[in-house]
Amino acid sequence: MTSSPSRPLLLLPVENQVRELDAKLLVATMAALEGYSSVIGWKGYIDYQIARFGPSIYFAKSISPANTKMLGIKRQLGHFVIAWDEEAVVHYPAEIYYRRRVGQEALQLIDRYVCWGEDNDELMRGHPGFDPKLSRILGNPRIDLLRPELREFFRERAETLRSEHGDFVLVNTNFGSVNGYTDKLNLMRQDESGTWTMGRGSKGMPLDYAQGLFAFRSRVLEGFREILPRLAAAKPQRRIILRPHPSEDHEDWRRRLADHPNIEVIAQGNVVPWLMACSALLHNGCTTAVEGFVLGTKIVSFVPEDDDRYEFALPNALGPRCRNIEEVLAALAGSAESSEVLANRRSLATRFIGSLDGELSSQRIVAMLDECHPRRELSGLATRTWGKMRAEWRQLNKIFKQRFGVARYGEDFRRQRFPELSEEFVQQKVDQFATALSLPTSPRVRQRSLDLFQLTPRSNP
């Protein structure tokens, strides 16, 4: 199918490449079958250039208060905004979630909200500023990659990992709020005088909750720091692969674990083939446990202490809860759990994820595009001009911060979250998706600039 001039451009920004890229490439591949062209790549660059695109359909990964300004610019430029929250499947209590992840003004600047499942839908409908007519329970395309239709896409890579690392335990951590790439990203941080203040990670939280959560997550982090060397010593012939969250200080882990030759810190690539290749996943409160559960990976939840105020309940409920090294070792060595236990866990997961069966989430999202129309008629010359000025000023401000050493805008941190890609690599991925799903064709990939790619429909062969 050739590109239709009546189809608006899709803008698919990616912030954490290992988590988001493949899923959004899948959406772009499915959309190309319906005549849509897409631009996909580093979120910062798409947002930098947002005024240079005509009115398009923009996929926002968050509607937090911090996104309000940019969403307002997109509205002025005539873009139609489809939003979801990459972190909504594992979330804080409603009051805290609303303050951190849902901007009151941002809610007025989106056009559709895609929910992971019933839990996400109920959570959003409970917000007094949310218009329930915007809600669509369509799942999330990240889950598509775990379903039987597409998981074979990762089989070759999984077999390579198994060949390279043998029988290994995968450990995923998500301590970006207490072991951040820079301490400014943490929930709490010490200033030059030694005084503890709230960091960027606690944005939107009451002080007492941020302090309590920081203390709780710090104790869980210490639990992992203590248990990993003991696990390595107990099973010296078994490898342990640690994948820290993209926002964590990876070098801190490498320094601490340098004396343990059977532990390796690796953060590259999509987590799915790692989940397929490992013998078990060890985690605490990590979304990766949800992905592993869908794949059928053995899940072991290390929960050194309980506190319902701060614990993410869903991921820790998807495997046996272990309090110490002895319980962890027993769970890793144990046989598969009963069908009744697995059925109960599946039922719980289904409430949180609405696309475990039936049509793929990416198919459902593409089907929704027929009701999504950029606001060309509402974005007059004066409004678009003001929007362009705001966008260009925002770009200059970001460049200034990057050049004057603000760590979270720095090149090293960006490359930790979004390693450089080639046109050939992206084309190979979309071609593999098309083959796995027996699609008649895949989009043509062209690199527009560093970290930005355009996917264009082409005629059926």
C-alpha positions as CSV (number, residue, x, y, z in Angstrom):
1,M,0.0,0.0,0.0
2,T,1.4,3.4,-0.9
3,S,1.4,6.4,1.4
4,S,-1.9,8.3,1.4
5,P,-1.7,12.1,1.3
6,S,-4.8,12.2,3.5
7,R,-3.0,10.3,6.3
8,P,-1.3,12.5,8.9
9,L,2.3,11.9,9.9
10,L,2.9,9.8,13.1
11,L,5.5,11.1,15.6
12,L,6.8,8.3,17.9
13,P,9.3,9.6,20.4
14,V,11.5,7.2,22.3
15,E,13.3,8.1,25.6
16,N,14.5,4.7,26.9
17,Q,15.6,2.8,23.8
18,V,15.8,-0.7,25.4
19,R,12.2,-0.4,26.7
20,E,10.4,1.6,24.1
21,L,12.0,1.3,20.6
22,D,10.8,-2.1,19.4
23,A,7.3,-1.5,20.6
24,K,7.0,1.8,18.8
25,L,8.6,0.4,15.6
26,L,5.9,-2.3,15.7
27,V,3.2,0.4,15.8
28,A,4.9,2.2,12.9
29,T,5.1,-1.0,10.9
30,M,1.4,-1.8,11.4
31,A,0.4,1.7,10.7
32,A,2.4,1.7,7.4
33,L,0.0,-1.0,6.1
34,E,-2.8,1.6,6.4
35,G,-0.8,4.3,4.6
36,Y,0.7,6.1,7.5
37,S,4.3,7.4,7.5
38,S,6.1,7.8,10.8
39,V,9.0,9.6,12.4
40,I,10.6,7.7,15.2
41,G,13.7,8.4,17.3
42,W,15.1,10.1,20.3
43,K,12.4,12.1,22.1
44,G,14.6,15.1,22.6
45,Y,15.2,15.5,18.9
46,I,11.6,15.0,17.9
47,D,10.6,17.6,20.5
48,Y,13.4,19.9,19.3
49,Q,12.0,19.8,15.8
50,I,8.3,19.7,16.7
51,A,7.6,23.1,15.0
52,R,9.1,21.8,11.8
53,F,6.5,19.1,11.3
54,G,3.1,19.9,9.9
55,P,0.1,19.0,12.1
56,S,0.6,15.4,13.0
57,I,-0.4,12.7,15.4
58,Y,2.0,12.7,18.4
59,F,2.4,9.7,20.8
60,A,3.2,11.1,24.3
61,K,4.7,8.6,26.7
62,S,3.6,10.6,29.8
63,I,1.2,13.4,30.9
64,S,3.2,14.3,34.0
65,P,3.2,18.0,35.1
66,A,6.7,18.3,33.6
67,N,5.2,17.6,30.1
68,T,2.5,20.4,30.3
69,K,4.6,23.1,28.5
70,M,5.5,20.8,25.6
71,L,1.9,19.5,25.3
72,G,0.7,23.1,25.1
73,I,3.2,23.8,22.3
74,K,2.0,20.7,20.4
75,R,-1.6,21.9,20.8
76,Q,-0.7,25.3,19.4
77,L,1.0,23.6,16.4
78,G,-2.1,21.7,15.6
79,H,-0.8,18.2,16.6
80,F,-3.3,15.5,17.8
81,V,-1.9,13.9,21.0
82,I,-2.4,10.2,21.9
83,A,-1.0,9.7,25.3
84,W,-0.2,6.7,27.6
85,D,2.0,6.2,30.6
86,E,4.8,3.7,30.1
87,E,4.9,3.3,33.9
88,A,1.2,3.0,34.6
89,V,1.1,-0.8,34.9
90,V,3.3,-0.5,38.0
91,H,2.2,2.6,39.9
92,Y,2.2,4.4,43.3
93,P,-1.1,4.8,45.3
94,A,-3.6,6.9,43.4
95,E,-2.9,10.2,45.3
96,I,0.8,10.0,44.8
97,Y,0.4,8.8,41.2
98,Y,-1.8,11.7,40.3
99,R,0.7,14.2,41.8
100,R,3.7,12.7,40.0
101,R,2.3,11.4,36.7
102,V,-0.8,13.3,35.9
103,G,-0.6,17.1,35.3
104,Q,-4.0,18.8,35.8
105,E,-3.3,21.1,32.8
106,A,-1.8,18.3,30.8
107,L,-5.1,16.5,30.9
108,Q,-6.7,19.4,28.9
109,L,-4.0,19.1,26.2
110,I,-4.4,15.4,25.1
111,D,-6.9,14.0,22.7
112,R,-6.9,10.2,23.5
113,Y,-5.5,8.2,26.5
114,V,-4.5,4.6,25.9
115,C,-4.9,2.5,29.0
116,W,-2.8,-0.7,29.7
117,G,-5.9,-2.4,31.2
118,E,-8.8,-2.1,33.6
119,D,-6.6,-1.0,36.5
120,N,-5.1,1.9,34.5
121,D,-8.6,2.9,33.2
122,E,-10.1,2.9,36.7
123,L,-7.1,4.9,38.0
124,M,-7.5,7.6,35.4
125,R,-11.3,7.8,35.8
126,G,-10.7,8.4,39.5
127,H,-8.9,11.6,38.7
128,P,-11.4,14.5,38.9
129,G,-9.9,16.3,35.9
130,F,-9.9,13.4,33.5
131,D,-12.5,13.2,30.7
132,P,-13.5,9.5,30.6
133,K,-14.5,9.9,26.9
134,L,-10.8,10.1,26.1
135,S,-10.0,6.6,27.5
136,R,-9.4,3.6,25.4
137,I,-8.3,0.2,26.9
138,L,-6.0,-1.0,24.2
139,G,-3.1,-2.5,26.1
140,N,0.5,-1.6,25.4
141,P,2.5,-2.6,22.3
142,R,5.4,-3.7,24.6
143,I,3.2,-6.6,25.5
144,D,2.8,-7.5,21.8
145,L,6.5,-8.4,21.7
146,L,5.9,-11.0,24.4
147,R,3.0,-12.8,22.8
148,P,3.6,-16.1,20.8
149,E,3.0,-14.2,17.6
150,L,6.1,-12.1,18.0
151,R,8.3,-13.6,20.7
152,E,10.1,-15.7,18.0
153,F,11.4,-12.4,16.7
154,F,13.8,-12.6,19.7
155,R,14.5,-16.3,19.5
156,E,17.8,-16.1,17.6
157,R,19.1,-13.4,19.9
158,A,18.0,-15.4,23.0
159,E,19.8,-18.5,21.8
160,T,23.0,-16.4,21.2
161,L,22.8,-15.0,24.7
162,R,22.3,-18.5,26.1
163,S,25.3,-19.7,24.2
164,E,27.4,-16.8,25.4
165,H,26.4,-16.9,29.1
166,G,25.2,-20.5,29.7
167,D,22.8,-21.0,32.6
168,F,22.3,-17.6,34.1
169,V,20.1,-15.7,36.5
170,L,18.9,-12.3,35.3
171,V,18.7,-9.6,37.9
172,N,16.8,-6.5,37.0
173,T,16.9,-3.4,39.2
174,N,15.0,-0.2,39.2
175,F,16.8,2.0,41.7
176,G,16.9,5.1,39.7
177,S,15.3,7.0,42.5
178,V,18.0,6.1,45.1
179,N,21.0,5.2,42.9
180,G,20.5,7.7,40.1
181,Y,22.8,8.5,37.3
182,T,23.3,11.7,39.2
183,D,22.2,12.3,42.7
184,K,19.9,15.1,41.5
185,L,17.7,12.4,40.0
186,N,17.2,10.7,43.4
187,L,14.2,11.1,45.7
188,M,16.4,12.8,48.3
189,R,19.9,14.3,48.0
190,Q,22.5,16.1,50.1
191,D,23.5,19.6,49.1
192,E,26.9,21.0,49.6
193,S,26.2,21.8,53.3
194,G,25.2,18.2,53.9
195,T,21.5,19.1,54.3
196,W,19.0,16.6,52.8
197,T,16.7,18.1,50.2
198,M,14.2,16.7,47.8
199,G,15.6,15.7,44.4
200,R,14.0,15.5,41.0
201,G,12.9,11.9,41.7
202,S,10.5,13.1,44.3
203,K,8.8,15.7,42.1
204,G,5.1,15.8,43.0
205,M,5.4,13.9,46.3
206,P,4.8,15.3,49.8
207,L,8.0,15.6,51.8
208,D,7.1,12.9,54.3
209,Y,6.2,10.4,51.6
210,A,9.4,11.1,49.6
211,Q,11.5,10.7,52.8
212,G,9.7,7.4,53.7
213,L,10.0,6.1,50.1
214,F,13.6,7.0,49.9
215,A,14.4,5.2,53.1
216,F,12.4,2.1,52.0
217,R,13.9,1.9,48.5
218,S,17.4,2.5,50.0
219,R,16.9,-0.5,52.3
220,V,15.8,-2.6,49.4
221,L,18.8,-1.5,47.4
222,E,21.1,-2.4,50.3
223,G,19.4,-5.8,50.4
224,F,20.4,-6.4,46.7
225,R,23.9,-5.1,47.4
226,E,24.2,-7.7,50.1
227,I,22.5,-10.6,48.5
228,L,24.2,-10.5,45.1
229,P,27.7,-11.4,46.3
230,R,26.3,-14.1,48.5
231,L,24.3,-15.5,45.5
232,A,27.5,-15.4,43.4
233,A,29.5,-17.3,46.1
234,A,26.7,-19.9,46.6
235,K,26.6,-20.7,42.9
236,P,30.1,-19.9,41.5
237,Q,29.5,-21.9,38.3
238,R,26.3,-20.0,37.5
239,R,26.5,-16.6,35.8
240,I,24.5,-13.7,37.1
241,I,23.6,-10.9,34.6
242,L,22.6,-7.6,36.3
243,R,20.6,-5.1,34.2
244,P,20.3,-1.8,36.0
245,H,17.5,0.6,35.1
246,P,18.6,3.1,32.4
247,S,18.4,6.0,34.9
248,E,20.7,4.3,37.5
249,D,24.4,4.7,38.1
250,H,25.7,1.7,36.2
251,E,29.3,2.3,37.2
252,D,28.4,2.1,40.9
253,W,27.2,-1.5,40.3
254,R,30.3,-2.4,38.3
255,R,32.6,-1.1,41.1
256,R,30.7,-2.9,43.8
257,L,30.6,-6.2,42.0
258,A,34.1,-6.1,40.3
259,D,35.4,-8.8,42.7
260,H,32.8,-11.4,41.6
261,P,33.8,-12.9,38.2
262,N,30.5,-14.7,37.7
263,I,28.5,-11.4,37.9
264,E,28.4,-9.1,34.8
265,V,26.6,-5.8,34.5
266,I,25.1,-5.5,31.0
267,A,22.5,-2.9,30.0
268,Q,22.3,-3.1,26.2
269,G,19.5,-4.3,24.0
270,N,15.9,-5.1,24.6
271,V,15.2,-7.1,27.7
272,V,12.9,-9.7,26.0
273,P,15.7,-12.0,24.7
274,W,17.4,-11.8,28.1
275,L,14.1,-12.9,29.7
276,M,13.8,-15.8,27.2
277,A,17.4,-16.9,27.7
278,C,17.7,-16.8,31.5
279,S,16.8,-19.6,33.9
280,A,15.1,-17.1,36.2
281,L,14.5,-13.4,36.9
282,L,15.3,-12.0,40.3
283,H,13.8,-8.5,41.0
284,N,11.9,-6.2,43.3
285,G,9.0,-4.1,42.1
286,C,10.2,-4.2,38.5
287,T,8.0,-4.0,35.4
288,T,10.3,-6.5,33.8
289,A,8.7,-9.1,36.1
290,V,5.4,-8.4,34.3
291,E,7.1,-8.9,30.9
292,G,8.8,-12.1,32.2
293,F,5.6,-13.5,33.5
294,V,3.9,-13.1,30.1
295,L,6.8,-14.9,28.5
296,G,6.7,-17.8,31.0
297,T,10.0,-16.9,32.7
298,K,10.5,-18.1,36.3
299,I,10.0,-15.0,38.5
300,V,11.6,-14.7,41.9
301,S,10.7,-11.6,44.0
302,F,13.3,-10.6,46.5
303,V,11.4,-8.6,49.2
304,P,13.7,-8.0,52.1
305,E,11.0,-6.1,53.9
306,D,7.3,-5.3,53.5
307,D,5.6,-1.9,53.5
308,D,2.3,-1.5,51.6
309,R,2.7,2.2,51.4
310,Y,5.7,1.9,49.1
311,E,5.7,-1.5,47.5
312,F,4.6,-2.0,43.9
313,A,2.2,-4.9,44.4
314,L,1.7,-6.4,40.9
315,P,5.3,-7.4,40.0
316,N,6.1,-8.8,43.4
317,A,3.0,-11.0,43.3
318,L,4.1,-12.7,40.1
319,G,6.6,-15.0,41.8
320,P,7.4,-16.4,45.2
321,R,8.3,-13.7,47.7
322,C,11.7,-14.3,49.3
323,R,13.0,-12.5,52.3
324,N,16.6,-13.7,52.5
325,I,19.4,-15.5,50.5
326,E,18.2,-19.0,51.7
327,E,14.7,-18.4,50.3
328,V,16.0,-17.0,47.1
329,L,18.3,-20.0,46.6
330,A,15.4,-22.4,47.3
331,A,13.1,-20.5,44.9
332,L,15.7,-20.5,42.1
333,A,16.2,-24.3,42.5
334,G,12.5,-25.1,42.9
335,S,10.2,-26.7,40.4
336,A,7.5,-25.0,38.4
337,E,4.5,-23.7,40.5
338,S,1.1,-25.4,40.3
339,S,-1.3,-24.6,37.5
340,E,-3.7,-23.1,40.1
341,V,-1.1,-20.6,41.3
342,L,-0.2,-19.7,37.8
343,A,-3.9,-19.3,36.8
344,N,-4.5,-16.9,39.8
345,R,-1.4,-14.9,38.7
346,R,-2.6,-14.8,35.1
347,S,-6.0,-13.5,36.3
348,L,-4.3,-10.7,38.3
349,A,-2.1,-9.8,35.3
350,T,-5.1,-9.7,33.0
351,R,-6.7,-6.9,35.1
352,F,-3.6,-4.8,34.6
353,I,-2.9,-5.7,30.9
354,G,-5.8,-5.6,28.4
355,S,-4.0,-7.1,25.4
356,L,-2.8,-10.5,26.6
357,D,-5.2,-12.2,24.1
358,G,-7.1,-11.2,21.0
359,E,-5.9,-8.5,18.7
360,L,-2.4,-7.1,19.3
361,S,-2.3,-3.8,21.1
362,S,-0.5,-2.2,18.1
363,Q,-3.4,-3.3,15.8
364,R,-5.9,-1.8,18.2
365,I,-4.0,1.5,18.3
366,V,-3.7,1.7,14.5
367,A,-7.5,1.0,14.2
368,M,-8.1,4.0,16.6
369,L,-6.2,6.3,14.2
370,D,-9.2,6.7,12.0
371,E,-10.8,8.8,14.7
372,C,-7.6,10.9,15.2
373,H,-7.4,14.1,13.2
374,P,-4.8,16.9,13.7
375,R,-6.3,20.3,14.4
376,R,-5.3,22.0,11.2
377,E,-8.4,24.3,11.3
378,L,-7.7,25.3,14.9
379,S,-4.0,26.1,14.4
380,G,-4.1,29.5,12.6
381,L,-1.0,31.4,11.5
382,A,-0.7,33.5,14.7
383,T,-1.2,30.4,16.9
384,R,1.3,28.3,15.0
385,T,3.8,31.2,14.9
386,W,3.6,31.5,18.7
387,G,3.9,27.8,19.0
388,K,7.0,27.7,16.8
389,M,8.6,30.5,18.8
390,R,8.0,28.6,22.1
391,A,9.4,25.4,20.6
392,E,12.5,27.1,19.3
393,W,13.1,28.9,22.6
394,R,12.7,25.6,24.4
395,Q,15.3,24.0,22.1
396,L,17.8,26.7,22.8
397,N,17.2,26.4,26.5
398,K,17.9,22.6,26.4
399,I,21.1,23.2,24.3
400,F,22.3,25.7,26.8
401,K,21.7,23.3,29.7
402,Q,23.5,20.5,27.8
403,R,26.5,22.7,27.1
404,F,26.8,24.0,30.6
405,G,27.0,20.6,32.3
406,V,23.5,19.8,33.5
407,A,24.0,16.0,33.7
408,R,20.5,14.8,32.7
409,Y,20.9,16.7,29.4
410,G,24.4,15.5,28.8
411,E,25.5,13.3,25.9
412,D,26.7,10.5,28.2
413,F,23.3,10.2,29.9
414,R,21.5,10.4,26.6
415,R,23.6,7.7,25.1
416,Q,23.0,5.5,28.2
417,R,19.3,5.7,27.5
418,F,19.5,5.9,23.6
419,P,22.5,4.3,22.0
420,E,23.2,5.3,18.5
421,L,21.3,3.4,15.7
422,S,22.0,2.9,12.0
423,E,19.4,3.0,9.2
424,E,20.3,-0.6,8.4
425,F,19.6,-1.8,11.9
426,V,16.2,-0.1,12.0
427,Q,15.2,-1.5,8.6
428,Q,16.2,-5.0,9.7
429,K,14.0,-4.7,12.7
430,V,10.9,-3.7,10.8
431,D,11.5,-6.3,8.2
432,Q,11.7,-8.9,10.9
433,F,8.4,-7.8,12.3
434,A,6.8,-8.0,8.9
435,T,8.1,-11.5,8.4
436,A,7.1,-12.7,11.9
437,L,3.5,-11.5,11.4
438,S,3.3,-12.5,7.7
439,L,2.6,-9.0,6.6
440,P,2.6,-8.3,2.9
441,T,5.2,-5.6,3.2
442,S,7.2,-3.5,5.6
443,P,7.9,0.2,5.6
444,R,11.0,1.7,4.0
445,V,13.3,3.3,6.5
446,R,15.3,6.4,5.9
447,Q,17.5,8.2,8.4
448,R,16.5,11.9,8.6
449,S,19.3,12.9,11.0
450,L,21.2,11.6,14.0
451,D,18.8,9.4,16.1
452,L,15.8,10.2,13.9
453,F,14.3,7.9,11.3
454,Q,11.3,8.1,8.9
455,L,9.3,5.0,8.0
456,T,7.3,5.3,4.8
457,P,4.8,2.8,3.4
458,R,5.6,1.1,0.1
459,S,3.6,-0.8,-2.5
460,N,3.0,-4.5,-1.8
461,P,5.5,-6.7,-3.6
